[in-house]
Every structure is written in structure tokens, then in C-alpha cells.
């Protein structure tokens, strides 16, 4: 289900991420784990924002047999946020993966009425994860 391209030394629990993904979709998802420099370049090219970020999501056109989309995650942000919030890097990676996956499924916390935040909270509880990005920032 997940097509993983890990360009870093970050350890990835693919089985766990696949378990999360399978609760929301049966479509293939491209997951790229990269460094800050590359995610900054992608962010600048596709969003015209010239800075690094933790996760980017790129939904694909909804067609039969097409993958759902791509999620790009910065290993630096995974490691630094895990350290800052005193949890495992695997937990932080799962949180960012959930966040990115919800975006490619059409959720958007910047314009919705809290639906993405509620769905994130539901998944955090289901998979026994620490607070996510939106939960941390929106209290």
C-alpha cells in the first residue's frame, strides 16, 4: 500500500504506517522521507514558500488504479519534534504521516470547521499516539 522512498537513515515502521493508511484508504500512497534541504526546495517549487517544513502532501487526480498521492516528510522535523515533545521518532513520523494522509484525502484544517482536527484526534487515540501538530497548536 505504501511505496516508501527513504532518503535518510531514519528507521521507518512501514507495517505500522500501512496499518494507519488501511483504516482510511485502499489506494497506494507514495511516502518520501527526505532531508530539510530537499523539502525546502519542494516547498519553494510547488507552494512558493521558500522555507523548510515538516510535511507536504500532493493528492493525485482521482482515477481508477491511480495512487492516492504523495507525502513528503522531513527527517529533521521528525527528529527535532520527537525530542522537543519527548516521544519516539516513530510516533512523530506516524503523526506527520496521518496529517499528510488526511490532506491528500481532502481534509484542510486551514479552512474546515474542525473536521480534520477531529479525524486526527480519532486516529491518535485509535493508534495510541501522542498529540499531533493540529492538536498541539489548536489546543
N, CA, C and O atoms as CSV, one atom per row, in Angstrom:
chain,resi,resn,atom,element,x,y,z
A,1,UNK,N,N,0.823,-1.196,0.000
A,1,UNK,CA,C,0.000,0.000,0.000
A,1,UNK,C,C,0.872,1.267,0.000
A,1,UNK,O,O,0.600,2.206,-0.748
A,2,UNK,N,N,1.911,1.289,0.835
A,2,UNK,CA,C,2.816,2.443,0.850
A,2,UNK,C,C,4.036,2.126,0.006
A,2,UNK,O,O,4.699,1.106,0.193
A,3,UNK,N,N,4.313,3.018,-0.920
A,3,UNK,CA,C,5.528,2.936,-1.725
A,3,UNK,C,C,6.530,3.873,-1.050
A,3,UNK,O,O,6.436,5.091,-1.199
A,4,UNK,N,N,7.483,3.313,-0.313
A,4,UNK,CA,C,8.399,4.096,0.519
A,4,UNK,C,C,9.702,4.393,-0.200
A,4,UNK,O,O,10.327,3.508,-0.784
A,5,UNK,N,N,10.100,5.663,-0.144
A,5,UNK,CA,C,11.430,6.077,-0.588
A,5,UNK,C,C,12.055,6.822,0.580
A,5,UNK,O,O,11.750,7.989,0.823
A,6,UNK,N,N,12.922,6.143,1.291
A,6,UNK,CA,C,13.574,6.726,2.459
A,6,UNK,C,C,14.980,7.171,2.067
A,6,UNK,O,O,15.874,6.345,1.886
A,7,UNK,N,N,15.164,8.479,1.938
A,7,UNK,CA,C,16.439,9.045,1.523
A,7,UNK,C,C,17.311,9.403,2.727
A,7,UNK,O,O,18.311,10.108,2.590
A,8,UNK,N,N,16.925,8.914,3.906
A,8,UNK,CA,C,17.619,9.244,5.151
A,8,UNK,C,C,17.947,7.967,5.912
A,8,UNK,O,O,17.662,6.860,5.453
A,9,UNK,N,N,18.547,8.141,7.077
A,9,UNK,CA,C,18.836,6.984,7.931
A,9,UNK,C,C,17.728,6.747,8.958
A,9,UNK,O,O,17.860,5.873,9.815
A,10,UNK,N,N,16.648,7.509,8.882
A,10,UNK,CA,C,15.533,7.370,9.814
A,10,UNK,C,C,14.906,5.981,9.671
A,10,UNK,O,O,14.610,5.531,8.564
A,11,UNK,N,N,14.713,5.320,10.797
A,11,UNK,CA,C,14.100,3.992,10.798
A,11,UNK,C,C,12.586,4.149,10.614
A,11,UNK,O,O,11.950,4.934,11.317
A,12,UNK,N,N,12.021,3.407,9.676
A,12,UNK,CA,C,10.607,3.522,9.327
A,12,UNK,C,C,9.892,2.210,9.637
A,12,UNK,O,O,10.312,1.145,9.185
A,13,UNK,N,N,8.816,2.293,10.406
A,13,UNK,CA,C,7.978,1.123,10.680
A,13,UNK,C,C,6.869,1.098,9.620
A,13,UNK,O,O,5.759,1.581,9.843
A,14,UNK,N,N,7.202,0.526,8.476
A,14,UNK,CA,C,6.267,0.500,7.343
A,14,UNK,C,C,4.979,-0.238,7.674
A,14,UNK,O,O,3.899,0.156,7.236
A,15,UNK,N,N,5.099,-1.301,8.441
A,15,UNK,CA,C,3.916,-2.087,8.796
A,15,UNK,C,C,2.915,-1.224,9.570
A,15,UNK,O,O,1.713,-1.277,9.308
A,16,UNK,N,N,3.410,-0.434,10.520
A,16,UNK,CA,C,2.536,0.435,11.309
A,16,UNK,C,C,1.893,1.510,10.432
A,16,UNK,O,O,0.696,1.771,10.550
A,17,UNK,N,N,2.676,2.132,9.558
A,17,UNK,CA,C,2.136,3.161,8.669
A,17,UNK,C,C,1.100,2.572,7.711
A,17,UNK,O,O,0.096,3.215,7.407
A,18,UNK,N,N,1.345,1.357,7.238
A,18,UNK,CA,C,0.369,0.685,6.377
A,18,UNK,C,C,-0.927,0.403,7.131
A,18,UNK,O,O,-2.016,0.506,6.566
A,19,UNK,N,N,-0.807,0.047,8.405
A,19,UNK,CA,C,-1.991,-0.201,9.231
A,19,UNK,C,C,-2.824,1.077,9.355
A,19,UNK,O,O,-4.050,1.038,9.246
A,20,UNK,N,N,-2.151,2.209,9.583
A,20,UNK,CA,C,-2.845,3.501,9.667
A,20,UNK,C,C,-3.523,3.807,8.331
A,20,UNK,O,O,-4.708,4.140,8.289
A,21,UNK,N,N,-2.768,3.690,7.250
A,21,UNK,CA,C,-3.302,4.019,5.922
A,21,UNK,C,C,-4.510,3.162,5.574
A,21,UNK,O,O,-5.477,3.657,4.994
A,22,UNK,N,N,-4.460,1.887,5.922
A,22,UNK,CA,C,-5.542,0.978,5.537
A,22,UNK,C,C,-6.852,1.281,6.260
A,22,UNK,O,O,-7.907,0.808,5.836
A,23,UNK,N,N,-6.807,2.058,7.343
A,23,UNK,CA,C,-8.051,2.453,8.006
A,23,UNK,C,C,-8.760,3.564,7.233
A,23,UNK,O,O,-9.941,3.823,7.465
A,24,UNK,N,N,-8.047,4.222,6.316
A,24,UNK,CA,C,-8.598,5.370,5.592
A,24,UNK,C,C,-8.736,5.162,4.088
A,24,UNK,O,O,-9.565,5.805,3.445
A,25,UNK,N,N,-7.927,4.265,3.525
A,25,UNK,CA,C,-7.943,4.090,2.073
A,25,UNK,C,C,-7.373,2.728,1.704
A,25,UNK,O,O,-6.646,2.110,2.483
A,26,UNK,N,N,-7.710,2.276,0.517
A,26,UNK,CA,C,-7.085,1.060,-0.011
A,26,UNK,C,C,-6.203,1.398,-1.215
A,26,UNK,O,O,-5.714,0.506,-1.907
A,27,UNK,N,N,-6.010,2.685,-1.451
A,27,UNK,CA,C,-5.181,3.129,-2.573
A,27,UNK,C,C,-3.707,3.196,-2.158
A,27,UNK,O,O,-3.387,3.340,-0.978
A,28,UNK,N,N,-2.834,3.089,-3.136
A,28,UNK,CA,C,-1.402,3.199,-2.906
A,28,UNK,C,C,-1.031,4.641,-2.572
A,28,UNK,O,O,-1.628,5.586,-3.088
A,29,UNK,N,N,-0.034,4.793,-1.697
A,29,UNK,CA,C,0.446,6.110,-1.279
A,29,UNK,C,C,1.965,6.123,-1.429
A,29,UNK,O,O,2.655,5.207,-0.982
A,30,UNK,N,N,2.468,7.166,-2.059
A,30,UNK,CA,C,3.912,7.342,-2.142
A,30,UNK,C,C,4.342,8.125,-0.901
A,30,UNK,O,O,3.798,9.191,-0.612
A,31,UNK,N,N,5.322,7.587,-0.169
A,31,UNK,CA,C,5.854,8.248,1.017
A,31,UNK,C,C,7.348,8.459,0.824
A,31,UNK,O,O,8.111,7.510,0.642
A,32,UNK,N,N,7.747,9.727,0.867
A,32,UNK,CA,C,9.155,10.083,0.708
A,32,UNK,C,C,9.640,10.714,2.001
A,32,UNK,O,O,9.067,11.694,2.478
A,33,UNK,N,N,10.696,10.149,2.563
A,33,UNK,CA,C,11.346,10.720,3.740
A,33,UNK,C,C,12.636,11.343,3.236
A,33,UNK,O,O,13.463,10.665,2.625
A,34,UNK,N,N,12.808,12.632,3.491
A,34,UNK,CA,C,13.964,13.328,2.928
A,34,UNK,C,C,14.547,14.306,3.942
A,34,UNK,O,O,14.086,14.399,5.079
A,35,UNK,N,N,15.560,15.024,3.505
A,35,UNK,CA,C,16.218,15.995,4.397
A,35,UNK,C,C,15.580,17.379,4.244
A,35,UNK,O,O,14.732,17.606,3.381
A,36,UNK,N,N,16.011,18.281,5.100
A,36,UNK,CA,C,15.446,19.632,5.123
A,36,UNK,C,C,15.693,20.414,3.835
A,36,UNK,O,O,14.837,21.178,3.388
A,37,UNK,N,N,16.863,20.215,3.248
A,37,UNK,CA,C,17.192,20.955,2.037
A,37,UNK,C,C,16.236,20.583,0.897
A,37,UNK,O,O,15.747,21.452,0.175
A,38,UNK,N,N,15.980,19.289,0.751
A,38,UNK,CA,C,15.103,18.861,-0.342
A,38,UNK,C,C,13.651,19.278,-0.089
A,38,UNK,O,O,12.972,19.724,-1.014
A,39,UNK,N,N,13.171,19.143,1.135
A,39,UNK,CA,C,11.776,19.530,1.393
A,39,UNK,C,C,11.610,21.042,1.228
A,39,UNK,O,O,10.551,21.511,0.810
A,40,UNK,N,N,12.660,21.803,1.558
A,40,UNK,CA,C,12.617,23.257,1.340
A,40,UNK,C,C,12.507,23.556,-0.156
A,40,UNK,O,O,11.727,24.419,-0.560
A,41,UNK,N,N,13.281,22.849,-0.974
A,41,UNK,CA,C,13.247,23.059,-2.423
A,41,UNK,C,C,11.880,22.680,-3.002
A,41,UNK,O,O,11.364,23.376,-3.876
A,42,UNK,N,N,11.297,21.592,-2.522
A,42,UNK,CA,C,9.972,21.167,-2.982
A,42,UNK,C,C,8.922,22.197,-2.571
A,42,UNK,O,O,8.043,22.547,-3.359
A,43,UNK,N,N,9.017,22.676,-1.342
A,43,UNK,CA,C,8.081,23.679,-0.829
A,43,UNK,C,C,8.165,24.969,-1.656
A,43,UNK,O,O,7.146,25.584,-1.971
A,44,UNK,N,N,9.375,25.358,-1.996
A,44,UNK,CA,C,9.573,26.571,-2.801
A,44,UNK,C,C,9.009,26.382,-4.217
A,44,UNK,O,O,8.344,27.270,-4.751
A,45,UNK,N,N,9.277,25.228,-4.809
A,45,UNK,CA,C,8.853,24.975,-6.189
A,45,UNK,C,C,7.332,24.855,-6.323
A,45,UNK,O,O,6.741,25.428,-7.238
A,46,UNK,N,N,6.705,24.111,-5.414
A,46,UNK,CA,C,5.284,23.800,-5.580
A,46,UNK,C,C,4.333,24.669,-4.771
A,46,UNK,O,O,3.137,24.714,-5.057
A,47,UNK,N,N,4.863,25.368,-3.748
A,47,UNK,CA,C,3.981,26.204,-2.928
A,47,UNK,C,C,4.458,27.649,-2.853
A,47,UNK,O,O,3.821,28.479,-2.206
A,48,UNK,N,N,5.573,27.955,-3.509
A,48,UNK,CA,C,6.173,29.288,-3.480
A,48,UNK,C,C,6.452,29.769,-2.058
A,48,UNK,O,O,6.340,30.957,-1.756
A,49,UNK,N,N,6.816,28.823,-1.191
A,49,UNK,CA,C,7.199,29.142,0.184
A,49,UNK,C,C,8.647,28.687,0.356
A,49,UNK,O,O,8.929,27.489,0.380
A,50,UNK,N,N,9.555,29.645,0.473
A,50,UNK,CA,C,10.980,29.346,0.489
A,50,UNK,C,C,11.471,29.071,1.914
A,50,UNK,O,O,12.284,29.812,2.465
A,51,UNK,N,N,10.950,27.981,2.493
A,51,UNK,CA,C,11.434,27.541,3.809
A,51,UNK,C,C,11.134,26.059,3.960
A,51,UNK,O,O,10.286,25.499,3.265
A,52,UNK,N,N,11.848,25.448,4.881
A,52,UNK,CA,C,11.602,24.033,5.133
A,52,UNK,C,C,10.287,23.874,5.890
A,52,UNK,O,O,9.748,24.831,6.444
A,53,UNK,N,N,9.790,22.648,5.898
A,53,UNK,CA,C,8.543,22.339,6.598
A,53,UNK,C,C,8.596,20.881,7.035
A,53,UNK,O,O,9.503,20.143,6.648
A,54,UNK,N,N,7.635,20.475,7.831
A,54,UNK,CA,C,7.657,19.103,8.339
A,54,UNK,C,C,7.052,18.088,7.375
A,54,UNK,O,O,7.592,16.995,7.208
A,55,UNK,N,N,5.931,18.442,6.738
A,55,UNK,CA,C,5.251,17.500,5.847
A,55,UNK,C,C,4.570,18.252,4.701
A,55,UNK,O,O,4.001,19.327,4.891
A,56,UNK,N,N,4.643,17.661,3.521
A,56,UNK,CA,C,3.949,18.180,2.341
A,56,UNK,C,C,3.095,17.059,1.766
A,56,UNK,O,O,3.477,15.889,1.810
A,57,UNK,N,N,1.949,17.421,1.231
A,57,UNK,CA,C,1.029,16.439,0.655
A,57,UNK,C,C,0.662,16.847,-0.758
A,57,UNK,O,O,0.399,18.017,-1.035
A,58,UNK,N,N,0.650,15.869,-1.642
A,58,UNK,CA,C,0.309,16.104,-3.036
A,58,UNK,C,C,-0.716,15.070,-3.486
A,58,UNK,O,O,-0.352,13.952,-3.853
A,59,UNK,N,N,-2.002,15.440,-3.458
A,59,UNK,CA,C,-3.024,14.497,-3.933
A,59,UNK,C,C,-2.920,14.336,-5.449
A,59,UNK,O,O,-2.614,15.286,-6.169
A,60,UNK,N,N,-3.179,13.118,-5.914
A,60,UNK,CA,C,-3.208,12.863,-7.349
A,60,UNK,C,C,-4.647,12.941,-7.836
A,60,UNK,O,O,-5.586,12.913,-7.040
A,61,UNK,N,N,-4.809,13.038,-9.132
A,61,UNK,CA,C,-6.150,13.040,-9.716
A,61,UNK,C,C,-6.817,11.700,-9.410
A,61,UNK,O,O,-6.190,10.647,-9.525
A,62,UNK,N,N,-8.073,11.747,-9.025
A,62,UNK,CA,C,-8.810,10.536,-8.671
A,62,UNK,C,C,-9.186,9.766,-9.929
A,62,UNK,O,O,-10.137,10.113,-10.629
A,63,UNK,N,N,-8.424,8.719,-10.200
A,63,UNK,CA,C,-8.664,7.866,-11.362
A,63,UNK,C,C,-8.525,6.418,-10.919
A,63,UNK,O,O,-7.783,6.132,-9.979
A,64,UNK,N,N,-9.219,5.504,-11.575
A,64,UNK,CA,C,-9.072,4.094,-11.223
A,64,UNK,C,C,-7.612,3.660,-11.340
A,64,UNK,O,O,-6.919,4.012,-12.295
A,65,UNK,N,N,-7.170,2.904,-10.372
A,65,UNK,CA,C,-5.820,2.329,-10.343
A,65,UNK,C,C,-4.719,3.361,-10.060
A,65,UNK,O,O,-3.554,2.980,-9.943
A,66,UNK,N,N,-5.047,4.638,-9.948
A,66,UNK,CA,C,-4.032,5.661,-9.674
A,66,UNK,C,C,-3.746,5.697,-8.171
A,66,UNK,O,O,-4.649,5.475,-7.364
A,67,UNK,N,N,-2.500,5.976,-7.791
A,67,UNK,CA,C,-2.204,6.165,-6.372
A,67,UNK,C,C,-2.997,7.347,-5.822
A,67,UNK,O,O,-3.422,8.226,-6.572
A,68,UNK,N,N,-3.187,7.356,-4.517
A,68,UNK,CA,C,-3.913,8.439,-3.860
A,68,UNK,C,C,-3.128,9.739,-3.922
A,68,UNK,O,O,-3.693,10.804,-4.169
A,69,UNK,N,N,-1.821,9.647,-3.696
A,69,UNK,CA,C,-0.985,10.838,-3.709
A,69,UNK,C,C,0.368,10.575,-3.087
A,69,UNK,O,O,0.728,9.440,-2.774
A,70,UNK,N,N,1.112,11.664,-2.917
A,70,UNK,CA,C,2.453,11.606,-2.326
A,70,UNK,C,C,2.495,12.407,-1.038
A,70,UNK,O,O,1.879,13.465,-0.919
A,71,UNK,N,N,3.236,11.877,-0.078
A,71,UNK,CA,C,3.503,12.565,1.176
A,71,UNK,C,C,5.013,12.660,1.306
A,71,UNK,O,O,5.720,11.662,1.167
A,72,UNK,N,N,5.506,13.868,1.573
A,72,UNK,CA,C,6.939,14.093,1.758
A,72,UNK,C,C,7.138,14.577,3.186
A,72,UNK,O,O,6.493,15.531,3.621
A,73,UNK,N,N,8.038,13.911,3.918
A,73,UNK,CA,C,8.273,14.231,5.322
A,73,UNK,C,C,9.758,14.507,5.542
A,73,UNK,O,O,10.614,13.795,5.017
A,74,UNK,N,N,10.053,15.542,6.321
A,74,UNK,CA,C,11.426,15.916,6.669
A,74,UNK,C,C,11.909,15.130,7.881
A,74,UNK,O,O,11.293,15.181,8.946
A,75,UNK,N,N,13.012,14.401,7.718
A,75,UNK,CA,C,13.567,13.653,8.852
A,75,UNK,C,C,14.012,14.594,9.974
A,75,UNK,O,O,13.932,14.237,11.149
A,76,UNK,N,N,14.478,15.785,9.619
A,76,UNK,CA,C,14.908,16.755,10.637
A,76,UNK,C,C,13.737,17.113,11.554
A,76,UNK,O,O,13.884,17.128,12.776
A,77,UNK,N,N,12.592,17.397,10.972
A,77,UNK,CA,C,11.424,17.772,11.770
A,77,UNK,C,C,10.920,16.590,12.604
A,77,UNK,O,O,10.488,16.776,13.741
A,78,UNK,N,N,10.973,15.391,12.050
A,78,UNK,CA,C,10.592,14.200,12.817
A,78,UNK,C,C,11.465,14.102,14.061
A,78,UNK,O,O,10.959,13.951,15.173
A,79,UNK,N,N,12.773,14.187,13.869
A,79,UNK,CA,C,13.706,14.019,14.983
A,79,UNK,C,C,13.629,15.168,15.984
A,79,UNK,O,O,13.655,14.933,17.192
A,80,UNK,N,N,13.535,16.404,15.500
A,80,UNK,CA,C,13.523,17.542,16.428
A,80,UNK,C,C,12.221,17.634,17.212
A,80,UNK,O,O,12.249,17.947,18.402
A,81,UNK,N,N,11.080,17.370,16.579
A,81,UNK,CA,C,9.796,17.421,17.295
A,81,UNK,C,C,9.666,16.259,18.274
A,81,UNK,O,O,9.107,16.421,19.359
A,82,UNK,N,N,10.172,15.102,17.903
A,82,UNK,CA,C,10.147,13.961,18.829
A,82,UNK,C,C,10.957,14.298,20.084
A,82,UNK,O,O,10.540,14.003,21.204
A,83,UNK,N,N,12.102,14.911,19.879
A,83,UNK,CA,C,12.942,15.311,21.014
A,83,UNK,C,C,12.246,16.398,21.846
A,83,UNK,O,O,12.219,16.322,23.075
A,84,UNK,N,N,11.689,17.403,21.172
A,84,UNK,CA,C,11.023,18.506,21.857
A,84,UNK,C,C,9.834,18.032,22.691
A,84,UNK,O,O,9.631,18.503,23.810
A,85,UNK,N,N,9.048,17.099,22.146
A,85,UNK,CA,C,7.835,16.650,22.830
A,85,UNK,C,C,8.027,15.341,23.590
A,85,UNK,O,O,7.068,14.755,24.092
A,86,UNK,N,N,9.285,14.890,23.669
A,86,UNK,CA,C,9.657,13.725,24.476
A,86,UNK,C,C,8.892,12.453,24.104
A,86,UNK,O,O,8.376,11.744,24.968
A,87,UNK,N,N,8.833,12.183,22.791
A,87,UNK,CA,C,8.291,10.903,22.353
A,87,UNK,C,C,9.190,10.311,21.268
A,87,UNK,O,O,10.159,10.936,20.838
A,88,UNK,N,N,8.862,9.130,20.846
A,88,UNK,CA,C,9.680,8.403,19.876
A,88,UNK,C,C,9.597,9.019,18.477
A,88,UNK,O,O,8.580,9.603,18.102
A,89,UNK,N,N,10.674,8.879,17.718
A,89,UNK,CA,C,10.649,9.367,16.337
A,89,UNK,C,C,9.592,8.619,15.527
A,89,UNK,O,O,8.978,9.197,14.630
A,90,UNK,N,N,9.376,7.355,15.831
A,90,UNK,CA,C,8.351,6.590,15.102
A,90,UNK,C,C,6.958,7.171,15.350
A,90,UNK,O,O,6.111,7.159,14.457
A,91,UNK,N,N,6.722,7.679,16.559
A,91,UNK,CA,C,5.436,8.323,16.859
A,91,UNK,C,C,5.290,9.623,16.082
A,91,UNK,O,O,4.233,9.891,15.510
A,92,UNK,N,N,6.339,10.428,16.057
A,92,UNK,CA,C,6.276,11.701,15.328
A,92,UNK,C,C,6.098,11.456,13.831
A,92,UNK,O,O,5.336,12.158,13.167
A,93,UNK,N,N,6.796,10.468,13.314
A,93,UNK,CA,C,6.637,10.129,11.897
A,93,UNK,C,C,5.195,9.716,11.609
A,93,UNK,O,O,4.624,10.130,10.600
A,94,UNK,N,N,4.604,8.909,12.482
A,94,UNK,CA,C,3.216,8.480,12.299
A,94,UNK,C,C,2.270,9.678,12.341
A,94,UNK,O,O,1.321,9.744,11.560
A,95,UNK,N,N,2.521,10.625,13.246
A,95,UNK,CA,C,1.675,11.823,13.332
A,95,UNK,C,C,1.741,12.639,12.043
A,95,UNK,O,O,0.714,13.084,11.530
A,96,UNK,N,N,2.949,12.831,11.526
A,96,UNK,CA,C,3.096,13.593,10.286
A,96,UNK,C,C,2.499,12.839,9.098
A,96,UNK,O,O,1.934,13.444,8.186
A,97,UNK,N,N,2.629,11.519,9.121
A,97,UNK,CA,C,2.035,10.703,8.067
A,97,UNK,C,C,0.509,10.851,8.085
A,97,UNK,O,O,-0.108,11.043,7.037
A,98,UNK,N,N,-0.093,10.764,9.264
A,98,UNK,CA,C,-1.543,10.940,9.396
A,98,UNK,C,C,-1.954,12.313,8.887
A,98,UNK,O,O,-2.925,12.444,8.142
A,99,UNK,N,N,-1.206,13.337,9.295
A,99,UNK,CA,C,-1.516,14.700,8.876
A,99,UNK,C,C,-1.484,14.809,7.343
A,99,UNK,O,O,-2.407,15.341,6.727
A,100,UNK,N,N,-0.416,14.301,6.754
A,100,UNK,CA,C,-0.291,14.337,5.298
A,100,UNK,C,C,-1.353,13.516,4.597
A,100,UNK,O,O,-1.891,13.935,3.572
A,101,UNK,N,N,-1.660,12.343,5.146
A,101,UNK,CA,C,-2.664,11.476,4.545
A,101,UNK,C,C,-4.044,12.128,4.569
A,101,UNK,O,O,-4.784,12.054,3.588
A,102,UNK,N,N,-4.386,12.759,5.673
A,102,UNK,CA,C,-5.675,13.445,5.741
A,102,UNK,C,C,-5.755,14.567,4.704
A,102,UNK,O,O,-6.807,14.791,4.106
A,103,UNK,N,N,-4.642,15.268,4.496
A,103,UNK,CA,C,-4.641,16.310,3.461
A,103,UNK,C,C,-4.877,15.715,2.073
A,103,UNK,O,O,-5.658,16.270,1.301
A,104,UNK,N,N,-4.221,14.597,1.736
A,104,UNK,CA,C,-4.439,14.060,0.391
A,104,UNK,C,C,-5.820,13.426,0.247
A,104,UNK,O,O,-6.282,13.175,-0.866
A,105,UNK,N,N,-6.474,13.168,1.378
A,105,UNK,CA,C,-7.856,12.693,1.343
A,105,UNK,C,C,-8.861,13.841,1.248
A,105,UNK,O,O,-10.067,13.614,1.159
A,106,UNK,N,N,-8.349,15.086,1.267
A,106,UNK,CA,C,-9.218,16.239,1.077
A,106,UNK,C,C,-9.505,17.066,2.322
A,106,UNK,O,O,-10.194,18.082,2.236
A,107,UNK,N,N,-8.995,16.656,3.464
A,107,UNK,CA,C,-9.176,17.456,4.677
A,107,UNK,C,C,-8.277,18.685,4.615
A,107,UNK,O,O,-7.191,18.628,4.037
A,108,UNK,N,N,-8.716,19.792,5.201
A,108,UNK,CA,C,-7.904,21.005,5.232
A,108,UNK,C,C,-8.226,21.808,6.489
A,108,UNK,O,O,-9.234,22.512,6.545
A,109,UNK,N,N,-7.367,21.694,7.490
A,109,UNK,CA,C,-7.585,22.351,8.785
A,109,UNK,C,C,-7.557,23.867,8.697
A,109,UNK,O,O,-8.014,24.549,9.615
A,110,UNK,N,N,-7.032,24.400,7.613
A,110,UNK,CA,C,-6.969,25.858,7.475
A,110,UNK,C,C,-8.311,26.460,7.093
A,110,UNK,O,O,-8.539,27.648,7.322
A,111,UNK,N,N,-9.209,25.656,6.509
A,111,UNK,CA,C,-10.492,26.195,6.070
A,111,UNK,C,C,-11.703,25.417,6.582
A,111,UNK,O,O,-12.833,25.884,6.440
A,112,UNK,N,N,-11.491,24.246,7.172
A,112,UNK,CA,C,-12.652,23.465,7.619
A,112,UNK,C,C,-13.144,23.941,8.990
A,112,UNK,O,O,-12.593,24.878,9.567
A,113,UNK,N,N,-14.156,23.301,9.485
A,113,UNK,CA,C,-14.745,23.678,10.776
A,113,UNK,C,C,-14.317,22.719,11.876
A,113,UNK,O,O,-15.083,22.443,12.799
A,114,UNK,N,N,-13.108,22.218,11.777
A,114,UNK,CA,C,-12.579,21.323,12.800
A,114,UNK,C,C,-12.649,19.853,12.439
A,114,UNK,O,O,-12.291,19.007,13.257
A,115,UNK,N,N,-13.105,19.520,11.225
A,115,UNK,CA,C,-13.228,18.117,10.839
A,115,UNK,C,C,-11.876,17.406,10.797
A,115,UNK,O,O,-11.758,16.266,11.246
A,116,UNK,N,N,-10.852,18.081,10.258
A,116,UNK,CA,C,-9.541,17.436,10.178
A,116,UNK,C,C,-8.986,17.204,11.575
A,116,UNK,O,O,-8.439,16.141,11.865
A,117,UNK,N,N,-9.127,18.181,12.419
A,117,UNK,CA,C,-8.634,18.047,13.796
A,117,UNK,C,C,-9.326,16.871,14.491
A,117,UNK,O,O,-8.673,16.090,15.183
A,118,UNK,N,N,-10.630,16.744,14.313
A,118,UNK,CA,C,-11.372,15.649,14.945
A,118,UNK,C,C,-10.934,14.291,14.397
A,118,UNK,O,O,-10.795,13.329,15.152
A,119,UNK,N,N,-10.718,14.217,13.084
A,119,UNK,CA,C,-10.275,12.961,12.472
A,119,UNK,C,C,-8.875,12.606,12.962
A,119,UNK,O,O,-8.590,11.438,13.227
A,120,UNK,N,N,-8.003,13.598,13.085
A,120,UNK,CA,C,-6.666,13.362,13.617
A,120,UNK,C,C,-6.738,12.843,15.046
A,120,UNK,O,O,-6.066,11.872,15.395
A,121,UNK,N,N,-7.552,13.491,15.870
A,121,UNK,CA,C,-7.699,13.052,17.262
A,121,UNK,C,C,-8.200,11.611,17.337
A,121,UNK,O,O,-7.724,10.822,18.154
A,122,UNK,N,N,-9.156,11.279,16.485
A,122,UNK,CA,C,-9.695,9.916,16.442
A,122,UNK,C,C,-8.589,8.904,16.120
A,122,UNK,O,O,-8.494,7.859,16.765
A,123,UNK,N,N,-7.756,9.218,15.121
A,123,UNK,CA,C,-6.670,8.314,14.729
A,123,UNK,C,C,-5.575,8.250,15.788
A,123,UNK,O,O,-4.997,7.188,16.018
A,124,UNK,N,N,-5.287,9.369,16.428
A,124,UNK,CA,C,-4.288,9.403,17.505
A,124,UNK,C,C,-4.711,8.459,18.628
A,124,UNK,O,O,-3.901,7.692,19.148
A,125,UNK,N,N,-5.977,8.525,18.989
A,125,UNK,CA,C,-6.479,7.649,20.048
A,125,UNK,C,C,-6.477,6.195,19.601
A,125,UNK,O,O,-6.063,5.316,20.357
A,126,UNK,N,N,-6.933,5.934,18.388
A,126,UNK,CA,C,-7.000,4.562,17.870
A,126,UNK,C,C,-5.627,3.901,17.866
A,126,UNK,O,O,-5.506,2.717,18.180
A,127,UNK,N,N,-4.594,4.659,17.511
A,127,UNK,CA,C,-3.248,4.093,17.400
A,127,UNK,C,C,-2.350,4.458,18.584
A,127,UNK,O,O,-1.136,4.253,18.540
A,128,UNK,N,N,-2.958,5.000,19.642
A,128,UNK,CA,C,-2.241,5.293,20.885
A,128,UNK,C,C,-0.997,6.162,20.654
A,128,UNK,O,O,0.104,5.832,21.094
A,129,UNK,N,N,-1.208,7.275,19.955
A,129,UNK,CA,C,-0.117,8.189,19.632
A,129,UNK,C,C,-0.198,9.446,20.495
A,129,UNK,O,O,-1.259,9.757,21.035
A,130,UNK,N,N,0.916,10.171,20.630
A,130,UNK,CA,C,0.887,11.454,21.350
A,130,UNK,C,C,0.172,12.519,20.516
A,130,UNK,O,O,-0.175,12.277,19.361
A,131,UNK,N,N,-0.044,13.687,21.101
A,131,UNK,CA,C,-0.738,14.773,20.399
A,131,UNK,C,C,-0.080,15.122,19.071
A,131,UNK,O,O,1.142,15.075,18.928
A,132,UNK,N,N,-0.916,15.469,18.113
A,132,UNK,CA,C,-0.452,15.797,16.774
A,132,UNK,C,C,-0.210,17.292,16.629
A,132,UNK,O,O,-0.401,18.082,17.554
A,133,UNK,N,N,0.219,17.638,15.422
A,133,UNK,CA,C,0.503,19.036,15.095
A,133,UNK,C,C,-0.714,19.924,15.329
A,133,UNK,O,O,-0.594,20.943,16.009
A,134,UNK,N,N,-1.876,19.575,14.793
A,134,UNK,CA,C,-3.037,20.469,14.952
A,134,UNK,C,C,-3.514,20.477,16.392
A,134,UNK,O,O,-3.927,21.516,16.907
A,135,UNK,N,N,-3.460,19.338,17.039
A,135,UNK,CA,C,-3.886,19.289,18.432
A,135,UNK,C,C,-2.940,20.117,19.295
A,135,UNK,O,O,-3.383,20.805,20.215
A,136,UNK,N,N,-1.636,20.057,19.005
A,136,UNK,CA,C,-0.647,20.836,19.762
A,136,UNK,C,C,-0.841,22.331,19.538
A,136,UNK,O,O,-0.667,23.120,20.466
A,137,UNK,N,N,-1.197,22.730,18.323
A,137,UNK,CA,C,-1.269,24.160,18.001
A,137,UNK,C,C,-2.635,24.761,18.204
A,137,UNK,O,O,-2.749,25.981,18.322
A,138,UNK,N,N,-3.692,23.944,18.251
A,138,UNK,CA,C,-5.027,24.490,18.383
A,138,UNK,C,C,-5.673,24.164,19.725
A,138,UNK,O,O,-6.838,24.481,19.962
A,139,UNK,N,N,-4.893,23.522,20.602
A,139,UNK,CA,C,-5.344,23.254,21.957
A,139,UNK,C,C,-6.603,22.513,22.032
A,139,UNK,O,O,-7.087,22.227,23.127
